[in-house]
Amino acid sequence: MEIEEFFTKFEGSSFTYNDLIFHPSYVDFGHEVIDLKTNITREIEINLPVVSSPMDTVTEDALAIAIALQGGIGFIHYNMSPQEQAKQIQKVKRFKSGFVSDLITLDPSAKIWDVVAIRNEYGFTSIPITEDGESHGKLVGMITKYDYSTLADEDLEKTVQERMTPVDNLTIARIDEISENGTIDIKQANTRLVDSHSTALPITDREGHLLYFLTRSDLEKHMSCPHATSDPSKRLLVGAAVETWFEKAEERLAAIHRDVDVVVFDTSQGFMSYEIDLVKWTKQHYPDLQIIGGNVVTPDACQALIEAGVDGIRVGMGSGSICTTQEVGGVGRGQATAVYECSKKCLQYGVPVIADGGIRKSSDIIKALCLGANAVMLGSLLASTNEAPGKTHIRDGVKVKEYRGMGSMQAMSRGSSVRYGMQSQLLRVPEGVTGMVASRGSVAEWIPFLMQGVRQGLYKLGLKSVEHIHEKLHLNQIRLERRSEEAKREGDIHGLYEVHMEAMASLSGPNTSETSIRQAIHN
């Protein structure tokens, strides 16, 4: 049945992803043609249709870096001070890729322990030295780990000038030497760095003032992560969550707006005057800042936020694995229905949709995209990775990580009560729980694995890209059916005594335990 007729026939029904199955279509291309680039706002494009949830057991700077390197984008949670959030955003922006323009520098009179402090806090081992210590001052030298790493403690009081390599002994690139038509050519800069046999390449103007700094580690990361999501200056993209309580939002926006690429107003119910007024105020005061509104599940809510000025919309209420909003409040919507109905409205205005919640496996991502979403927001699937900030435990011989809803009592005590409008309530009923998820290793292992499943599914559907999906939706050329309970059982693994680990990779990822595999088999 065509998708429009399907949702018309079942109007009033609330479907999850697992309730639906899509029909394969004619395929006349190879897997290599599939392009997963997509927009999450009117202006921001990412290379994979995945973003990380702004939860305090999911996204801080380490995971935001890791997912951006893979081609997605991370949203740093707001259960921290605006200053700490700004600091984490800056760590992401400084991390990568190619030219570092937001430089950390020292002057020649600084002490070696200043260098060590920068290494410990930011991970930088090579630091440019300028005359006045300003980031774009006149370059006078550079200090690397080879100049101080073997020094005794008593030598930490030595000045940088005593240990640095003077500018006359450095390989330096002038900006006009590595630019074409006013644009920096990263390939030329990379070649100069490799040929220099140095750890870093300072880039200056004609007068010797420092402009950029390219390190060997940046070059290696750039080569190993060619699809990293970055801005025009080759810095990683990063997003941040902001409260919808005006006073707090005003303070947070003032702290982060210079560095962050996009903000999401993070509330469980986005169809309210507080958020609509805040979107208007933010667009007036920070007109260049990209804004994602939500969460919403109805077209009229999308319409209100679009009219207020949002650049993207986050869809979902109560469908997350650790969310109890639907059970506590009796409010929400099946995620598949919510994504389809909201996407129909948003596509009319060219406003991207992020499907938030209900994603358990690669097939759910495919279904979300085929229902009109531009990207999906991942919580539990990323909380299980090494880079997530949740605590790690061993349970029954299995490595697990803590994962909690932002509506749990533990999270609300740290600040997320404002997300549920309970910041001034003495009595709070939690709308989330705390649990454990099995570890899936690093983001660098897990995300490519997950995305390969998405590519394989889109190939069978005859769909080349997110844009192609939306074209098919507009022409009503996507077909689907409702699954019976028996069809769901039949579509899963069944009737086997044992399944080997490698055969189960597509179910739960590369680090699935044998215990969980046996539990997943339907007898």
C-alpha positions in Angstrom: 0.0 0.0 0.0 1.3 3.5 -0.8 2.4 5.4 2.2 -0.3 8.2 2.0 -3.1 5.6 1.6 -1.7 3.6 4.5 -1.7 6.4 7.0 -5.1 7.6 5.8 -6.6 4.1 6.2 -5.1 3.8 9.7 -5.8 7.4 10.8 -6.1 7.4 14.5 -3.7 4.5 15.0 -0.3 5.1 16.7 2.4 3.0 15.1 5.9 2.2 16.2 8.8 1.3 13.8 8.4 -2.3 14.6 4.7 -2.2 13.5 5.7 -1.4 9.9 7.6 -3.2 7.1 8.6 -1.5 3.8 8.4 -3.1 0.4 11.6 -3.6 -1.7 11.7 -1.7 -5.0 13.5 -2.0 -8.3 17.3 -1.4 -8.0 19.5 -0.2 -10.9 22.6 1.0 -9.0 25.4 -0.4 -6.7 25.9 0.0 -3.0 28.7 2.4 -3.6 26.2 5.0 -5.0 24.3 5.4 -1.7 24.9 8.8 -0.1 23.9 9.3 3.5 24.5 13.1 3.6 21.6 15.0 5.1 20.6 18.3 6.6 19.7 18.6 10.3 18.8 22.3 9.9 18.2 24.6 7.0 22.0 25.4 6.8 23.8 22.5 8.5 24.7 19.4 6.5 26.2 16.3 8.1 27.7 13.3 6.4 25.7 10.6 8.2 22.0 10.8 9.4 22.9 10.3 13.1 23.1 12.8 15.9 23.7 12.1 19.6 21.1 12.9 22.3 21.9 15.7 24.8 21.7 13.3 27.8 24.2 13.3 30.6 25.0 9.6 30.1 25.4 10.1 26.3 27.0 13.3 25.1 29.9 15.2 26.5 32.9 16.4 24.6 34.5 13.0 24.0 31.5 11.5 22.3 30.7 14.7 20.4 34.2 14.5 19.0 33.9 10.8 18.2 30.6 11.0 16.4 31.6 14.1 14.4 34.7 12.3 13.2 32.4 9.6 11.8 30.2 12.1 10.0 27.4 12.8 12.5 27.1 15.5 15.2 26.8 15.5 19.0 24.6 17.7 21.2 26.3 18.4 24.6 23.7 18.2 27.4 22.9 21.1 29.8 23.2 19.3 33.2 26.3 21.5 33.8 27.0 25.2 34.1 27.0 27.4 30.9 30.7 27.9 31.4 31.5 24.2 31.6 29.3 23.5 28.5 31.1 26.3 26.7 34.5 24.7 27.7 33.4 21.4 26.3 32.2 22.9 23.1 35.6 24.6 22.7 37.3 21.3 23.2 35.4 19.9 20.2 36.0 22.9 18.0 39.7 22.8 18.8 40.1 19.1 18.3 40.2 18.7 14.5 40.5 18.7 11.5 43.2 20.5 9.5 43.7 24.1 10.5 43.4 25.2 14.1 42.5 28.9 14.2 41.3 29.1 17.8 44.8 28.8 19.1 46.2 28.2 22.5 49.5 30.0 22.8 52.1 31.1 25.4 54.7 33.8 25.6 58.4 33.0 26.0 58.4 33.8 29.7 55.8 31.2 30.5 56.9 28.2 32.6 57.2 24.6 31.5 54.5 23.7 34.0 52.2 26.0 32.0 52.9 23.8 28.9 52.2 20.6 30.9 48.9 22.1 32.2 47.7 22.8 28.7 48.7 19.2 27.7 46.7 17.8 30.6 43.6 19.9 30.1 43.4 20.0 26.3 45.6 17.2 25.1 47.9 19.5 23.0 51.5 18.5 23.0 52.8 21.1 20.5 52.2 24.8 21.4 53.1 27.9 19.3 54.9 30.7 21.2 54.2 34.3 20.3 55.8 37.5 21.4 52.9 38.6 23.6 51.3 35.2 24.2 48.2 36.2 22.1 46.8 33.6 19.8 47.5 35.7 16.7 50.7 37.5 17.9 54.0 37.4 16.1 55.4 33.9 16.1 58.8 33.5 17.9 59.0 29.7 18.4 57.3 26.4 19.2 57.6 23.9 22.0 56.8 20.2 21.6 56.6 17.2 23.9 60.2 16.4 22.9 61.3 19.6 24.5 59.8 18.9 28.0 58.5 15.3 28.4 61.7 13.9 30.0 62.4 16.9 32.3 62.6 16.4 36.0 60.0 18.0 38.3 62.5 20.7 39.3 62.9 21.7 35.7 59.2 22.6 35.4 60.1 26.1 36.6 62.2 26.7 33.5 60.9 29.2 31.0 59.5 28.2 27.6 62.2 30.3 26.0 64.9 28.0 27.4 63.4 24.9 25.8 61.5 26.0 22.7 62.7 25.8 19.1 63.2 29.4 17.8 61.2 30.6 14.8 64.3 30.7 12.6 64.7 26.9 13.0 61.1 26.1 12.2 59.4 25.1 9.0 56.7 27.7 8.5 54.1 28.2 5.7 52.9 31.7 4.7 49.2 32.0 4.1 49.7 33.3 0.6 51.8 30.2 -0.3 49.2 27.7 0.5 46.1 29.5 -0.7 44.3 29.5 -4.0 41.8 32.2 -4.8 41.7 33.3 -1.2 40.9 29.7 0.1 43.4 27.6 2.1 44.3 24.4 0.3 44.6 21.7 3.0 46.4 19.4 0.6 49.2 21.9 0.1 49.5 22.4 3.8 49.5 18.7 4.5 52.3 18.2 2.0 54.4 21.0 3.6 53.9 19.4 7.0 54.9 15.9 5.9 58.0 17.3 4.1 59.0 19.2 7.2 59.4 16.1 9.4 58.1 18.2 12.2 55.2 17.6 14.6 53.4 20.8 13.5 53.2 23.5 10.8 52.6 27.1 11.9 50.9 29.2 9.2 51.6 33.0 9.3 50.8 36.1 7.4 53.6 38.1 5.6 54.5 39.9 8.8 55.0 36.7 10.7 51.8 36.8 12.8 50.4 33.4 13.6 47.1 32.6 11.8 46.7 28.8 11.9 48.4 25.7 13.3 48.4 22.3 11.6 49.6 19.4 13.7 50.7 15.9 12.5 48.0 14.3 14.7 45.4 16.5 12.9 46.7 15.3 9.6 46.5 11.7 10.7 43.0 12.1 12.0 42.0 13.9 8.8 43.3 11.0 6.7 41.7 8.3 8.9 38.3 10.1 9.1 37.7 11.6 5.7 34.0 11.9 6.2 34.2 14.0 9.4 31.6 16.6 9.8 33.3 20.0 9.8 32.8 23.7 9.3 34.4 25.8 6.5 37.6 26.1 8.7 37.7 22.3 9.0 36.8 22.3 12.7 34.3 19.7 13.9 30.7 20.6 14.1 29.1 20.5 17.5 25.7 21.2 19.0 24.4 22.0 22.5 21.2 21.7 24.4 19.6 24.8 26.0 16.9 25.1 28.5 13.5 26.7 27.7 13.5 28.6 31.1 14.2 32.1 29.7 16.7 33.3 32.4 18.8 30.1 32.2 18.6 30.1 28.4 19.7 33.7 28.1 22.7 33.0 30.3 23.6 29.8 28.5 23.3 31.3 25.0 25.5 34.2 26.0 28.2 31.7 27.1 28.1 29.4 24.1 26.8 31.2 21.0 30.3 32.2 19.7 31.5 28.6 19.4 28.5 26.3 19.0 27.2 25.5 15.5 23.6 24.7 16.4 21.4 24.6 19.6 18.4 22.5 20.4 15.9 23.8 22.9 15.6 20.7 25.0 12.2 20.1 26.5 9.9 17.1 26.5 7.0 19.3 25.3 8.0 21.9 22.7 4.5 23.1 21.8 4.3 25.8 24.4 4.5 29.5 24.6 7.8 29.5 26.5 9.7 27.8 23.7 7.9 29.7 20.9 8.8 33.0 22.5 12.3 31.9 23.2 12.9 30.9 19.6 11.7 34.3 18.5 13.9 36.1 21.0 17.0 34.0 20.1 16.5 34.6 16.4 16.3 38.3 17.1 19.5 38.4 19.3 21.5 35.7 17.5 20.2 35.7 13.9 23.1 33.5 12.6 22.6 30.8 15.2 20.9 27.6 13.9 18.0 26.5 16.1 16.3 23.1 16.5 12.9 23.1 18.2 11.0 20.4 19.9 10.1 17.9 21.1 6.8 17.6 19.2 4.7 14.9 17.7 1.9 16.8 15.8 1.8 18.9 12.6 0.3 21.9 14.3 3.1 21.9 16.8 5.6 21.9 13.9 3.7 24.7 12.2 4.0 26.9 15.3 7.7 26.3 15.7 8.4 26.9 12.0 6.5 30.2 12.2 8.5 31.1 15.3 11.7 30.7 13.2 13.3 27.2 13.9 15.7 25.8 11.4 15.0 22.1 12.3 12.5 20.1 14.4 13.0 17.3 16.8 10.2 14.7 16.9 9.3 12.3 19.6 7.6 12.0 23.0 7.9 9.1 25.3 9.4 6.6 22.8 12.9 6.3 24.3 13.9 3.1 26.0 14.4 4.9 29.4 11.5 7.4 29.0 8.2 6.9 31.0 6.4 10.0 29.8 3.7 8.0 28.1 3.1 5.8 31.1 3.2 8.7 33.7 1.3 11.3 31.7 -0.7 9.3 29.2 0.7 11.6 26.5 2.8 11.1 23.4 2.5 9.2 20.1 3.9 6.1 18.5 7.2 7.2 16.9 6.5 6.0 13.4 3.2 7.9 13.2 4.7 11.0 14.8 7.7 11.1 12.4 5.4 10.6 9.3 2.8 13.2 10.3 5.4 15.8 11.4 7.6 15.3 8.4 4.7 15.9 6.0 4.3 19.4 7.5 8.1 20.1 7.7 8.8 19.0 4.2 6.4 21.7 2.9 8.7 24.4 4.5 12.1 22.7 3.9 12.6 22.3 7.6 14.6 19.1 8.5 13.2 16.6 11.0 15.3 14.7 13.6 13.5 11.5 14.8 14.3 11.2 18.5 13.5 7.9 20.2 12.6 4.4 19.4 15.9 3.5 17.6 17.1 0.1 18.6 18.8 -1.2 15.4 19.7 -0.2 11.8 16.2 -1.1 10.5 14.7 1.5 12.7 16.9 4.2 11.2 15.9 3.1 7.7 12.2 3.3 8.7 12.6 6.7 10.2 14.2 8.0 7.0 11.6 6.4 4.8 8.9 8.1 7.0 10.4 11.5 6.2 13.0 12.1 8.8 16.3 13.7 7.8 18.3 12.1 10.7 17.8 10.1 13.8 18.9 11.0 17.4 20.6 8.2 19.2 20.5 7.7 23.0 21.0 4.1 24.2 22.9 3.0 21.1 25.6 5.6 21.9 25.4 5.4 25.7 26.8 1.9 25.3 30.0 3.2 23.7 33.4 3.8 25.3 33.2 7.6 24.7 29.9 8.1 26.5 30.3 9.6 30.0 28.2 6.9 31.8 29.9 4.8 34.4 31.1 1.3 33.3 30.3 -1.8 35.4 30.7 -5.6 35.0 27.5 -7.6 35.5 27.5 -11.4 35.1 30.8 -11.2 33.2 29.3 -8.6 30.8 30.7 -5.1 30.4 27.8 -2.6 30.8 27.4 1.2 31.0 25.0 3.3 33.0 22.2 4.9 31.0 19.5 7.1 32.4 16.6 9.2 31.2 16.8 13.0 31.6 13.5 12.6 33.4 15.0 10.2 36.0 15.3 11.5 39.6 19.1 11.3 39.3 19.3 13.4 36.2 16.7 16.0 37.4 18.6 16.5 40.5 21.5 17.8 38.3 19.4 20.3 36.4 17.2 18.6 33.8 13.9 19.1 35.8 13.4 22.2 33.7 13.1 19.9 30.7 9.9 18.6 32.2 8.6 21.9 33.7 9.2 20.7 37.2 12.1 23.0 38.3 9.8 24.8 40.9 7.9 21.7 42.0 8.5 20.3 45.5 7.0 17.0 44.5 8.3 15.4 41.3 7.2 12.3 39.6 10.0 10.9 37.4 9.4 10.5 33.7 12.5 8.4 33.1 14.5 5.5 34.7 18.1 4.5 35.2 19.4 1.3 33.7 22.4 -0.4 32.1 23.2 -1.1 28.5 25.7 -3.7 27.1 29.0 -2.1 25.9 29.5 -1.9 22.2 33.0 -0.6 22.1 34.1 2.6 20.5 32.1 4.9 18.3 34.6 4.4 15.5 33.7 0.7 15.5 30.0 0.9 16.1 28.8 3.8 13.9 30.3 2.4 10.6 28.8 -1.0 11.5 25.3 0.6 12.1 25.5 2.7 8.9 26.5 -0.3 6.8 23.2 -1.9 7.8 21.4 1.3 6.8 23.1 1.2 3.4 22.1 -2.4 2.8 18.5 -1.6 3.6 18.3 1.4 1.4 19.8 -0.6 -1.4 17.0 -3.2 -1.3 14.5 -0.3 -1.2 16.0 1.2 -4.3 16.8 4.4 -2.5 20.1 6.3 -3.2 20.0 9.1 -0.6 17.9 10.9 1.9 17.0 13.4 -0.8 15.9 10.5 -3.0 13.7 9.2 -0.2 12.0 12.6 0.1 11.4 12.7 -3.6 9.7 9.3 -3.4 7.7 10.4 -0.5 6.5 13.5 -2.3 5.5 11.3 -5.3 3.8 8.8 -2.9 6.0 6.0 -4.3 7.0 4.4 -1.0 5.1 1.3 -0.1 4.6 -0.4 3.3 2.4 -2.7 5.3 1.4 -3.3 8.9 3.1 -6.3 10.4 1.1 -8.9 12.3 2.6 -10.3 15.5 3.4 -13.5 13.7 5.1 -11.6 10.9 7.3 -9.9 13.5 8.3 -13.3 15.0 8.9 -14.7 11.5 11.1 -11.7 10.5 13.4 -12.2 13.6 15.7 -15.2 14.3 13.7 -18.2 15.2 13.7 -22.0 15.4 17.4 -22.4 16.0 19.2 -24.1 18.9 22.3 -21.9 18.7 23.5 -18.9 16.6 27.2 -18.2 16.1 28.6 -14.8 17.1 29.4 -13.6 13.6 25.9 -14.4 12.4 24.4 -12.2 15.1 26.5 -9.1 14.4 23.7 -7.3 12.6 21.4 -7.8 15.6 23.4 -6.2 18.3 26.8 -5.1 17.1 30.3 -6.4 17.3 30.5 -6.7 21.1 27.4 -8.8 21.7 28.0 -11.3 24.5 27.2 -15.0 24.1 24.7 -14.8 26.9 22.7 -12.0 25.2 22.8 -13.9 21.9 21.3 -17.0 23.5 18.6 -14.8 25.1 17.8 -13.2 21.8 17.0 -16.5 20.0 13.3 -17.3 19.8 12.7 -21.0 20.4 
